């Protein structure tokens, strides 16, 4: 699902559609994207501290989405993150 979502994000970057929240974020620029990543990270913490597991999952989904938008805005990919995790896993063995 993350790869599918990232494909949609990249498509919105390349082909902005009117009314698309993702296209809006790209048009607003990196500072706005970073602001949203920070807001969502705080919401994850608040959810974990007392809003229940369902809310925590919702907020983590929001954080993942905004993080993927940040990656795409920088010309990076989900594969770059996967590669880094593989490198870390290999070193931990």
matplotlib code that plots the C-alpha trace (Angstrom):
import matplotlib.pyplot as plt

x = [0.0, 2.8, 4.3, 0.8, 0.3, 3.8, 3.0, -0.1, 1.9, 4.5, 1.7, 0.2, 3.6, 4.1, 0.4, -1.2, -5.0, -7.3, -8.7, -5.9, -4.5, -1.3, -0.9, -1.7, 1.1, 3.6, 2.4, 2.8, 6.4, 8.7, 8.1, 4.4, 5.2, 7.7, 5.1, 2.6, 5.2, 5.8, 2.1, 1.5, 4.4, 3.0, -0.4, 1.1, 2.6, -0.7, -2.6, -0.2, -0.5, -4.2, -6.4, -6.5, -5.0, -7.5, -6.6, -2.9, -3.1, -4.9, -2.3, 0.6, -1.1, -1.2, 2.5, 3.4, 1.5, 3.1, 6.5, 6.1, 5.1, 8.3, 10.4, 8.8, 9.3, 13.0, 13.2, 13.7, 11.7, 10.3, 13.0, 15.7, 14.2, 14.0, 17.6, 18.7, 16.7, 18.3, 21.8, 20.9, 19.6, 22.6, 24.9, 22.8, 23.4]
y = [0.0, 2.4, 2.0, 2.6, 5.7, 7.0, 6.5, 8.6, 11.3, 11.3, 11.6, 14.6, 16.2, 15.7, 16.2, 18.5, 18.2, 20.9, 20.2, 17.7, 18.1, 16.6, 19.0, 21.8, 20.7, 20.7, 24.1, 25.5, 24.4, 22.5, 24.7, 23.8, 20.1, 20.2, 22.0, 19.2, 16.5, 18.2, 18.6, 14.9, 13.8, 15.7, 14.2, 10.7, 11.4, 12.8, 9.8, 7.4, 9.1, 8.6, 8.6, 4.9, 2.5, 3.4, 7.1, 6.2, 4.2, 7.1, 9.5, 7.2, 6.9, 10.7, 10.9, 8.3, 10.2, 13.5, 11.9, 10.4, 13.8, 15.2, 12.5, 13.1, 16.9, 16.2, 13.8, 10.9, 7.6, 5.0, 2.8, 5.1, 4.6, 0.8, 0.7, 2.5, 0.1, -2.8, -1.3, -0.9, -4.5, -5.9, -4.1, -5.3, -9.0]
z = [0.0, 0.8, -2.7, -4.3, -2.2, -3.1, -6.8, -6.4, -4.6, -7.4, -10.0, -8.1, -8.1, -11.9, -12.8, -10.2, -10.1, -8.9, -5.5, -4.7, -1.2, -2.3, -5.2, -2.7, -0.4, -3.3, -4.5, -0.9, -0.8, 1.5, 4.6, 4.5, 4.1, 7.0, 9.1, 8.4, 9.2, 12.6, 13.3, 12.5, 14.6, 17.6, 17.0, 17.0, 20.4, 21.8, 20.4, 22.0, 25.3, 25.7, 22.7, 22.1, 19.5, 16.7, 16.9, 17.1, 13.9, 12.2, 13.2, 12.1, 8.8, 8.5, 9.5, 6.9, 4.2, 4.9, 5.2, 1.7, 0.4, 1.9, 0.2, -3.1, -2.8, -2.4, -5.3, -3.0, -2.9, -0.5, -2.0, -0.6, 2.9, 2.4, 1.3, 4.4, 6.6, 4.8, 5.4, 9.1, 9.3, 7.7, 10.2, 13.2, 12.4]

ax = plt.figure().add_subplot(projection="3d")
ax.plot(x, y, z, "-o")
ax.set_aspect("equal")
plt.show()
